[in-house]
Amino acid sequence: MHAAGIIAEYNPFHNGHAYHIEETKRLTGCDCIIAVMNGSFSQRGEPMLLDKFTRAHMAVAGGCDIVVELPASFGPRPAEIFASGGVKLLDAMNCVECISFGCETENIGLLDKAVDLLTQEPADFRQIMAEGLGRGESFARARGNALIACLGADGRKLLEPNASLAIEYMRALRCIHSPIKPVVIGRTVPHNSGEIGIYSSASAVREAVYSRDLQAVKNAVPNRVYELLTENEGAVTEPGALDTAVLYALRRMDANDLRALPDVTEGLENRLLKASGRYGTRQDILMACKCKRYSYTRLSRILIHALLGNTQRSLDRLCEPSYIRVLSVKKGSEKYLAELVKHAKLPVITNPVGITGMPGLELDIRSADIRAVLSKKAGYRISGSDYANHLVFQP
């Protein structure tokens, strides 16, 4: 088979994602689209709008042939770890010829220059970064300013989230000497556009779901996706769903526990301890701890790690993918799954029943069960969805 890979969150799947898949097929001539989809908690440290199986079925309805899960050890993580996990998973499939990603710029030469700078770190780049960090800037901001200084005005295009991820995908490919080729497709709308229409950002679609503007949602997503969304409306997690869970997780931890969380450095544990006792919502805790060095997104991820029971040490032990977990396969594409099983360098898991002693998989399952607790309706809060969902989906 001629397979193209996509790393995505599909939170939720919308018309822009369908366009991306269509363009990928047109530009590459591939006969199979394999999506590596983030599971239960987003890269920005928030619960996914819907459970991973519903979103995987949406992706299949929207044009994917196979959807596999990005392990939870790579999901709510910084861009370089998120991207590295997805790229390593695609490479391990041993049948993916290219990786396609949306980006604010289609200038692959510019992206290549950025990869060169980040890989080689010339003296002027390091100096500009060091000056930014010395001023108290976050790592991401200091690095972005260094890219602008070294690449000129075009470097500003690389500060957008999808461009940052594109760079990290390409860095990861280079780092592991993967034969997979990058394919860049221009975004249809800005990532943070609040406007809702035929092509909308995922954040705009989520806001329409929260406000129950169903007509706007219907216009922004494929028909079958809309049906799946309305059928599973009770599984939706709303913005305040994390408040009680996060407060509980933080208040059962002391300073030493907080210090062990991923990305907690320089006394941040004391800020978190104080804020978790003083405030009653996740949002208030985040805003109280936010500063130049600690961005809202970084802090949001830390709270998810507290909720999931992750530590820096536990995630360090899960730094390489060790399996390929299939979430959904389009009916009629089972032959591609057979090819994946045949060629993959890692075990392919279609059902975790009977599998024990696999820490990464255990974290995936625990993450799904905890996300389920945050669902709007009680009937969707049961555990064990990893063992009960159907693999093959008829769009």
N, C-alpha and C positions, 0 to 999 in steps of 0.2 A: 504494500500500500504506500501511497504518497501522503504522508501526514504532516499537517501544520499544527503547531502548538500555540495556545493562548493562555496567559496567566491572568486571572480575573477574580472579581468578587461577586459580580452579578447581584448587586444589593439595592434594588432588584434588577433583573434582566429588563432591558428596555430597547426601543427601536434603534438607538445608537449602537448597541451591542450587536443587533441583527445586521446593521449596516457593516460593522467591522468584520463580521463573519463572512458576509457576501463579498466584501472587498478582498478579504484574505483568499477566498476561493478563486476570485477572478485574477488576482495578481500572481498567485503561486501555482494555480492549476492542480491543487491538492484534491484528493478524493476523500480525505478524512480530516475532520477537525477534532483535536483532543484538547479539552480545556482543563487546566489545573485551577481549581476553584477554591478560594479560601472558605473555611468551614463555618464556624459558629460565631467568631468574633473578628471584627474587621481590623485591617492594618492600622487604623487610626484609634483602636481601642474602644470600640462600641459593639454592642450585640447586633448581629445581623437582623434585618427586618423580618426575615422568615428563616425557617430551619433549612439546613443544607440540602436535604433531599428534595424539598419543594423547589428550591432554587436550581438544583441540578436538573430537575425535570423541566423547569423553565428554559434552561440553557439548551437542552435537547430539543424542546419545542421551537426554539429560536434558531436552530441550525447546527448545533454541535452534534457530533456522533458519539463521543465518549466524554464523560466528565469524571475526573478523579479529584480527590481531596488534597489540598495543600495541608500537610500536617499542622496541627495546632501549635507545634513548637516553632513554626515559621510564620504563623498568621498575624497575631497582634505584636509585630516586631518592627524595628526600624527598617527603612526601605532596602538597605543593602542585604539584610538577613532575609526579609520577605522575598526579594528577587532571587537571591542565591538559592533558597529552598525550591522555588518554582523551576528555575533553570536546571538545577541538578536532577529534579524529578523528571523533567522532559528529556534530559540527556540519558538518564537511566533507562528510559523506555526503548532506546536503541532503534527507533523506527521513525523518529520525528526529524524532518528535514529542515524546518524553519520555525522560528518563533515570530509571531505577529503581534504588534502592540500599537495602541493608539498613542499619539503624541501631539503636543502643541506645535511642534515643528517637524516637517518631513525631511529636513536637511540632515541626512545620515552622516555627512562629512563633519558637520558641527558636533553631532553626538560623538563621533569617533575622536575628535579633538578633545572633548571633555573627558572621555575615557582615558586618553593618553595622559592628560593632566592629573587625573585622580590616581592613575596607576604609577606614574613616574614621579609625581610630586616634585617638580623642579624648585629650586631655591626661592624664586620670587613668589611662587604659589604658596609655599610653606610659610614664608614671611608674612604675607597678607593674611593667611589664616590665623597665624599666631597672634597678630595684632588684633584681629577681631575677637578671638577668644580672650585676649588680655583685657578687652573692653567689656567683657561679660556677655558677649553674644553667644547664642546657642551654637552648637557644632554645625547644624544645618545652615544657619544664617551666615556664619563665618565662611563656610565652604562656598556658599552661593556667591558671596561678595568676591571671593578669590577667583571664581570662574568668570564673573563679569569683568574683573580687572584684567584677566589674562586673555579673554576672548572678545572683549569689546561689547558693543551694544547687543550683538546677537546672543551673548551669554545670558541676557535677561530671560530669553525664551526657555532657558534650561532650569529656571527656578520653579516652574509650574510642576504640580505633583506628578503628572503623567510623564513629563520630560525627565524628571528626577528618577522615576522608576525605569524609564527607557534606558537611561545611562547605566543604572544598576544591572539591568538585564544584560546589557552588552559587556559590562565589566565582568559579570559572572561567567558569561560564555568564554571570554578571553582567559579568565583565571583557570578554568578547568580544561582549556584547549578543546572545547566542544566543536564538532563540525556543523552544528546547527547554525543556520544563517538568519540574521535579523531582517525583518520586513516591517517598515514603518508606514502607518496609515494615519493621516491627519484626523484630529478630533472634529466632530461636527459642531459641538458647543463647548464653551469653557466649563471646566470641572465644577466650578462653584456658581454657575448660572442658576438664579432662582426662578427663571422663567420656565413655564411649562408649555409644551407644544408637542408637535410630532417628534422632534428630536429634543430631548431634555437630559439634563444631568441626573445621575442617580439620586443625588441629594434633593433635587426638585421633585422627583417622583415620590421619594419618601415623604416629603412634606405634604404632598397631595394626598398620600395614603393616610397620614396622621389627621389631616383636616377633613377626610372623607369626601374629597372632591373627586368622586369616582369617574365623572366624565373626563376630567383632565387626565387621570390615570389611564383610562381606556384609550385616549388619543396617543399616549406616550409609549405604550407597550404593544407587542403583537397580541392578536386576539386570544390565542391559546394561553399566553402568559397571563392575560387579564382574567381568564376563567380560573386558572390555578390560584391566582392571588385572591379572588373573591371566595373560592371554595375553601381556602385556608386562612381566611381573615382572622380567625381566632388565634392563630399562631403568631400574629404580628407582635413584635415588641415595640413599645412606645417609649418616648424619650426619658420619662421618669422611672422606667421599670428597674433601673439599676440602683436606685437610691438606697433602698432598704438592704439589698444584698451587699452592696459595697460597704455601707456603714457597719454591717455585721462583721464582714471580713476584716476591716481595719481595726475595729474595736476589740477584736479578740487577739490582736497582735501587739507585741511590745516593740521597743526601739530596735532590738536585735533582730526580731523577725522582719521588720520593715527594711532594715539594712541589707538583709539577704535577698530582697527582691531584685529582679533584673533592672538595671539602669538607675538604681538608687545609690547616689554618691554624695560626697561633700556635705554631709549632715542633712540631706533631704528627709531622712527618716524622722528627724525632729519636727520639721514642718508638717509632715503628714500626720504624725501623732497628735500634734496640737490641733490641726484643722479637723481631724476626724472626731475629736471630742467637742469641738466648738460648733460645728455646722451639721445641718440635718439633711443636706442633699449632696449628691455627687458633684453637681455643677458648682456649688459653693466651695466645696473642698478643692476642686481644680483651680478655681479662680483665686483662692487664698494662697495656693502654692505656686501659681504661675509666676514666672519672672523671665528675665532675658536668657538665663542659662537653661531653665526648665520650661519647655514649650507646653502648651495645652495638650497637644497630641502625645508627647512623651509621657506626661503625667497620666493621661487617660489610659495608656497602655499599662502603666505601672499598677493602676487600680484593677485592671483586668487580671494581671498576674496575681495580685493579692486574692482576688475572687477564685481563681482557678487553683491556687496553691502552688504556683510556680516559684522557683528561686533561680538565681543566676546559675547556681551549681547544677540544678536539675535540668535546665535548658542547655547548659554546656554539654551535657551528656547526650543531647538529642540534636547535635549540630549537623548531622548528615541524614538524609532520608534513608530509611531502611526497608520500605515497602511502598507499593503503589495501591492505594485504596480506591476502587471504582465505586462511584456513587450512582451513576445512571448511564444507560446505553440506549441509543435510539433503536427502536424496533426496525430490523433490517440491517443494522450495522454490527450485528453479533460477529460477523466475519472479521471485522477490524479488531474486536476484542480478542479473538483467537490469535490474530497476528501479534497483538501487544503481548499476550501471555507467552507466545513463542519466542519473541525477541528480547524481552525486557531483562535487564541485568539485576533487577530486584524482584522479590516475590510479589505477585499481583493478587490482591485480596478483594473478593467480591462479596464476602460475608464474614464477619469476624467471629461467628459462633465457633466455640472450641479453641480459639486462639488465645493463649495466655503468655505472660512473661514478655510482652512487647510494649515497653513503656510509652513509646510514641503513640501507638494505637490506643492505649489506655487513656492517654491525655485527650486524644480526639473524641473518644466516647464520653469521657467526663465533661468535656467542653460542651458537647451537644446536649447532655442531660442538664447542665447548669443553664444553658441558654433557654432550654425548654421551660424552666421554672419562671422565666421572665415573660412568657407568652401572655397575651391579653386575657384569654379565657382558660379556665381551670382544666378543661378537657384536653388541652394541648400541653399540659405541664407534666405529663407522665414521662418516665425515663424509658430507656431501652429502644429508642427509635433506630439505633444503629443495627439492631437485630431484626427489625420488623418491616423494613421498607423494600419495595420491589425494585429490582435492578433495571430490567428492561422497561422502557417507557414508550407508549404509542403517542406521538405528537397529535 
